[in-house]
Amino acid sequence: MEVGLRLARPGITANALNSAMQQVLVERGFARYSGEAMGRGTGHGTGMDPEEELPWIGPGNTTVLQEDMV
């Protein structure tokens, strides 16, 4: 979470942010226990329906984060 908060800035892509967060989880031994560490994706939009909001912070999402995205 700390890595994600530090790196989540305008200009980073969703997949680059995901990769950085996933790498920390793997390095700390969570790959066996965490879907996020196994590559499922580390985050999503926030709001009324978090399972459908974009941009997903996950592999394959090339969305460039913009100012004022939450």
Secondary structure, DSSP 4 states (H G I P E B T S, - for coil): -HHHHHH--TT-BHHHHHHHHHHHHHHTT-TTT-TTTTTS-SB---SS-TTT-S--BSTT--PBP-TT--
